[in-house]
Amino acid sequence: MYILKALVEAGRACFFKIEFEGIGMVGLCSKMYYVISDKKDKDGNIKVKYSCKGMQHNNNTNILNFEEYKRVLFSSQYNTCTNKGFRFINKEIVTYETSKIGLTPIYVKGVVMDDGIHIRPLDI
């Protein structure tokens, strides 16, 4: 508590670092978003930042793009993803592959308005 008070008095509290700047963003929920920038990396590709909780990036590159996030948001249809890995079952290491819901337009922490963009609190 005293450290925070000292930072406030010194004028250094509550500063946030800009993590990423972009020209477009689709946010399906807090850990499911895609941001596109107008800047390019050293290879000439457009810079992007995205998060897809519960989905493996390497196995789902075909659905992890800006247009797919927009499609899911505005069409109200989910898509499926594939996760692969290893499990230890009955003293053996086995591989698994599972399909599950990937990107989904369902947001359970608020009521999504008719425009598909704005939300209001739940009536609890």
N, C-alpha and C positions, 0 to 999 in steps of 0.2 A: 504494500500500500504506500509506503514512504517513497519507494522508487518511482511509482507512477506520479505522485505529487511533485517530486523533484523534476521529473521530465516535463510535466505540465508547466511548472514555473519557469523552466528553461526554454519553453517554447518548442520542445522536440517530441511531444507526445502526439499520438493519433496520426502520424504520417504513414501513408501506405505507399508501397512501391508499385509502380505500374508494371504489371506482369506481362501484359500483351495488349497491343493496340490493333484494331482491325476495322474493316469497313462493313462487315456483316456478321451476324451471330444468330444461331438458332439454339435456344436453351429449352430442352425438354423437361429437365429438372436440374437440381443443383449439381449433380455429378454426371450429367448426360448433356453435353453441349458441344458445339462446333463453332469456332471463330475463324474467319478468313481475313487475311490482310491484303493490302495493296502492295506490300513490299515483297521482294524476292530474296531467296537465300543465295549462297555462293554458287549453287548449281543452276540457278535460273528458275527454280520452282517457286510457286507462290507459297508464302509462309502461312501455316495454319496451326491452330492449337485446338485439340479436342479431348474430351473425356468420355469414356463409355464404360461405366461401372458394371462389372459382371461379364464383360465381353473381352475375349482375348484379341488384342490388336492384330497379331500376325495371321490369325486364322479367319479374320473377318474384314479384310481390306476392301472387299468388293462392296460392302454396305457402309463403310466408314468414310463418307464424303458429305460435303455440304448439301448437295441436292437430295440425298437420301434422308438426311435429318429434316430438311424442309418438307419432303414428301410425307414423312411420318407425322409431322406437326399439323399440316394442313389437310391431309386426307383422313386423319383419325384411324389409320390402319397401322398395326405393328408389323415388324419384320422379325425373322428368326435368325439366330446366329448359331455357330458351331464352336464348342469348346472342346479341346483335346488335352489329354494329360496322362499321368501315371498315378496309380493307386496301389496301396499295399493291402491286399485282401487275402486272408487265409495263408499267411506266411509266403505269399507270392507277390511279385510286382507285375501288375497288369496294366495295359493301356485302355483308355476309355475315350469315347467320343459321344458327346451329348448335344442335342439341339434344344434350344430354349428361346424364349422371347428375348429379342435383342433390344432394339429401339422401340419405345412405346410412347404414345401420346397421353397416356393416363397419368394424371398428377393427383396424388391422394392427400396432399397437404393443403389444398385449397380448391375452390370452385373455379374452373376455367370458364371465362366469359365466352359469348358467342363468337367473338372475333378470333378466338384460338390463341390469343396473345396475353391478354390481361387476366389476372386472377383476383378473387376476393376471398376473405377468410371463410372457413367452414361455419355453418350454423350449428354450433354445438352448445 
